Amino acid sequence: MDYLKRSITDVLLSRINNEQLVVITGARQTGKTTLCENLLPKLLNLPITYISFDDPDERLRFQHSAITILESIETQLIILDEVQKIPSLFDPLKYVVDKQRKSGLKKIYILTGSSQLLLMKKIKETLAGRVALFNLYPFSLSEVLMAGDFPFMTKIWKEKTLKEKYLKKFNTILPEVVRNAINVRSEHQLWGGYPPVWKRKTKEEKINWLKDYRKTYLERDIFDVGQVANIDNFAIAQKLLCARTGQIFSISEVARDLSLAVNTIKRYINLLTMSFQCYLLYPYYENIGKRFIKSPKIFFPDMGLNKVILGDTKVSSGASYETWVFFEIMKWKQLQPVEPDIFFYRTAGGLEIDFLICGEGIILPIEVKATERVSYADGRNLEYFISEHKKTSSFGIIVYRGKDFKEIRTNIWAIPDWYLFGGV
């Protein structure tokens, strides 16, 4: 069977050379098992031992004699899947890894899990300083395009500038390549990136899988965590919060709408973020202490899953498109040598910029337009921001759905989404 290459693979392989323990987290069905069981062993050219703790017999076996079992494994590459299911594993694993390291025995342990809440707590308590951490997201646009090059976003971030040569290269792209990129982009924005969705051909098959996925999430993942007394209330809260994707939100307002306590809504949001179903984006302030005081934006990242969560409820095309762009940035940033931070920007006077990508000595402001055309007026906020942050911001980007790559104001560039994130 052919598998799509995951963008995280190269970064993952470079860390495996230096680390004995690698942890890959991510929502269910993002491809963690496929990556670990099928792709990595071929790339590393190593035989593997694969153990899934979804199997209750395996959990029971390790609970009785984890150290003996781990020390008896002969292969160099060991995959331990869904490790959050067996918290008692971490102390024996720490002991075995430390012992093997001291003896000069190089074994590679790759741990996967679909719950940050259960998994990260044990990592911090037991394996801190011993692991490389990664998050496997659903397919990015560049992955489903099977692009042979890095996304254009990577090039401009690395060089911290936009050069004329990039525009010349863009103008050499063949029309059929552009058409294919736009078609795939449109599918990705419609159905999201979960791998099983891309294996299904019809709308009905895609919708049915997504509905089953949400049902499994509510009945299994949330049940596993065990912090929700009423699943129906949680499902309603999930829908109400999803309808606010791409918006600044107030916890007290949501609590009032649902007639639930503020602390209950906080717990629900924590569960959603820790199970990779939503993300919070905080505002940027020069005063770092203020960044976590003001209200964040909330994003429910996968467009296909959002369809079945919302049902007949609609969100604006602008909020939906901003959500898609946000998640593509999230997937992109993890692949950088040093991960940048992401914020949004809003002043008391009403100036707003959708995203600020902040790295060492650079802030890249990005505006999002859910249109096929952009104009001079669309660059106004970016131009003002750059004029106020000359030391860190030399150019800005408007990402949009169109076909043209052009400078609409001095150092303000409109770049099609399929090119910025697609790597065509």
JOLIN-V71406 format. One line per field, one symbol per residue. ss: DSSP state (H for helix, E for strand, C for the rest). psi: psi as a letter, one per 30 degrees, with the letter a starting at -180 (. if undefined). burial: + if it has 9 or more other ideal C-beta (glycine too) atoms within 8 Angstrom, else -. A space follows every 10 residues. Layout:
ss: ???
psi: ???
burial: ???
This chain:
ss: CCCCCCCCHH HHHHHHCCCC EEEEECCCCC CHHHHHHHHH HHHHCCCEEE EECCCHHHHH HHHHHHHHHH HHCCCCEEEE ECHHHCCCHH HHHHHHHHHH HHHCCCCEEE EEECCHHHHH HHHHHHHCCC EEEEECCCCC HHHHCCCCCC CHHHHHHHHC CCCHHHHHHH CCCCHHHHHH HHHHHHHHHH HCCCHHHHHC CCHHHHHHHH HHHHHHHHHH HHHHHCCCCC HHHHHHHHHH HHCCCCEECC HHHHHHHHCC CHHHHHHHHH HHHHCCCCEE ECECCCCHHH HHCCCCEEEC CCHHHHHHHH CCCCCCHHHH HHHHHHHHHH HHHCCCCCCC EEEEEECCCC CEEEEEEEEC CEEEEEEEEC CCCCCHHHHH HHHHHHHHCC CCCCCEEEEE CCCCCEEEEC CEEEEEHHHH CCCC
psi: kkkkkkffee eeeeefffkf kkkjlllkgf geeeeefeee eeefhkllkk kkgfjfeeee eefeheeeee ffkflfkkkj khfffifffe eeeeeeeeee eefgjjkkkj kllgjeeeee eeeeeegkff lkklkjllkl eeeffhkfll kfeeefeefh lklefeeeee ffkkeeeeee eeeeeeeefe fagkefeffk eleeeeeeee eeeeeeeefe eeeeeggjej eeeeeeeeee eefgkglklk eeeeeeefhl keeeeeeeee eeefggflkk kllkkejeff fgelkllkkj fkeeeeefef bfkklleeee eeeeeeeeee eefffkejkl lkllkklffg kkkekkjjaj gkkjkkkkjh lfklleffge eeeeeeffhf ffjfllkjkl gafkjljflj gjkkkkefee ffh.
burial: ---+-++++- +++-++--++ +++++++--+ ++++++++++ +--+-+-++- +++----++- ++---++-++ --+-+-++++ ++++-+-+++ -++++++--+ +-----++++ ++++++++++ -++--++--+ ++-+++++++ +++++-+--- +++++++--- -----++--+ --+---++-+ ++-++-+++- ++++++++-+ ----+++-++ +-++-+++-- +++++--+-- +-++++++++ ++++++--+- +--++--+-- ---+++++++ ++++++++++ ++++-----+ +--+-+++++ ++++++++++ ----+--+++ ++++++++++ ++++++---+ -+++++---- +++++++++- -+++++++++ ---+---++- ++++++--+- --+-++++++ ++--+--++- ++++++++++ ++++
